[in-house]
Amino acid sequence: MPRPRKRRIVRRQPQPVVYKPAGVALSELRPIHLLPEELEALRLADVERLTQVQAAQSMGVSRSTLQRILARARRRVAVALVEGQALQIEGATVDVVCPPQRHRRRRD
């Protein structure tokens, strides 16, 4: 029996979203599925520019697991772009953790 899948931590509520080439009906495209955890890994590593260790800690996974998630995500995004397919974000078991709110100082 395989080990239960560990829940991933993401900082934003993933919305079911589809990105597709303009001018082509969605029914004519093959969907490439991107999991919310893969989107979060891309955000942390490529947008926020965190190290893999920092990104892995943020998601509550090991560095090697983050590497696998990133590799899978980058491949799926590349395939969708190169082949002109739809990129669909949905699925997975994640825990959404809101980032701490920054307190603003009141000016009187």
C-alpha positions as CSV (number, residue, x, y, z in Angstrom):
1,M,0.0,0.0,0.0
2,P,1.5,3.4,-1.0
3,R,2.1,6.1,1.5
4,P,-0.6,8.7,1.9
5,R,0.0,11.9,-0.1
6,K,1.3,14.7,2.0
7,R,-0.8,17.9,1.8
8,R,0.9,20.9,0.2
9,I,0.7,24.4,1.5
10,V,-0.2,27.2,-0.9
11,R,-0.6,30.9,-0.1
12,R,-3.4,31.7,-2.5
13,Q,-6.7,30.0,-3.1
14,P,-6.4,28.3,-6.4
15,Q,-9.2,29.1,-8.8
16,P,-10.1,26.7,-11.7
17,V,-8.6,28.7,-14.6
18,V,-7.9,27.9,-18.2
19,Y,-5.3,29.7,-20.3
20,K,-5.6,29.0,-24.1
21,P,-4.4,30.4,-27.4
22,A,-6.6,33.3,-28.6
23,G,-8.9,32.6,-31.5
24,V,-9.1,28.8,-30.9
25,A,-12.2,27.2,-29.3
26,L,-11.5,25.4,-26.1
27,S,-13.3,22.3,-27.5
28,E,-10.6,22.1,-30.2
29,L,-7.7,22.0,-27.7
30,R,-6.3,19.3,-25.5
31,P,-6.1,20.4,-21.9
32,I,-2.8,20.2,-20.1
33,H,-3.5,20.1,-16.3
34,L,-1.5,22.1,-13.9
35,L,-2.0,21.4,-10.2
36,P,-2.3,24.3,-7.7
37,E,0.9,23.0,-6.0
38,E,2.7,23.2,-9.3
39,L,1.5,26.8,-9.8
40,E,2.6,27.7,-6.2
41,A,6.1,26.2,-6.8
42,L,6.4,28.2,-10.0
43,R,5.3,31.4,-8.2
44,L,7.8,30.9,-5.3
45,A,10.8,29.8,-7.4
46,D,10.3,31.9,-10.5
47,V,8.3,35.0,-9.5
48,E,9.3,35.4,-5.9
49,R,12.8,34.2,-6.7
50,L,13.1,32.1,-3.5
51,T,15.7,29.5,-3.2
52,Q,14.5,25.9,-3.5
53,V,15.1,25.4,0.2
54,Q,13.0,28.5,1.1
55,A,10.3,27.5,-1.4
56,A,10.2,24.0,-0.1
57,Q,9.8,25.2,3.5
58,S,7.0,27.6,2.5
59,M,5.1,24.7,0.9
60,G,5.9,22.2,3.7
61,V,7.7,19.7,1.5
62,S,11.3,18.5,1.1
63,R,13.7,20.2,-1.3
64,S,13.8,17.1,-3.5
65,T,9.9,17.0,-3.6
66,L,9.9,20.7,-4.6
67,Q,12.4,19.9,-7.4
68,R,10.1,17.2,-8.8
69,I,7.0,19.5,-8.6
70,L,8.9,22.3,-10.3
71,A,10.2,20.1,-13.1
72,R,6.7,18.7,-13.7
73,A,5.2,22.2,-13.7
74,R,7.8,23.7,-16.1
75,R,7.4,20.8,-18.5
76,R,3.6,21.1,-18.5
77,V,3.7,24.9,-19.1
78,A,6.3,24.5,-21.9
79,V,4.2,21.8,-23.6
80,A,1.1,23.9,-23.5
81,L,3.0,26.9,-25.0
82,V,4.9,25.0,-27.6
83,E,2.0,22.8,-28.8
84,G,-0.6,25.6,-28.5
85,Q,-2.7,23.7,-26.0
86,A,-5.0,24.8,-23.2
87,L,-3.4,25.1,-19.7
88,Q,-6.0,24.2,-17.0
89,I,-5.3,24.8,-13.3
90,E,-7.3,22.6,-11.0
91,G,-7.2,19.6,-8.6
92,A,-4.8,18.4,-5.9
93,T,-4.9,18.3,-2.2
94,V,-3.6,21.6,-0.7
95,D,-4.0,23.6,2.4
96,V,-4.5,27.3,1.7
97,V,-2.6,29.3,4.3
98,C,-3.2,33.1,4.1
99,P,0.0,35.1,4.5
100,P,0.2,37.2,7.7
101,Q,-1.4,40.6,7.3
102,R,0.9,43.5,7.6
103,H,-0.3,46.0,10.1
104,R,-0.5,49.6,8.8
105,R,0.3,52.3,11.2
106,R,-2.4,54.9,11.6
107,R,-1.5,58.4,11.0
108,D,-3.3,60.9,13.2
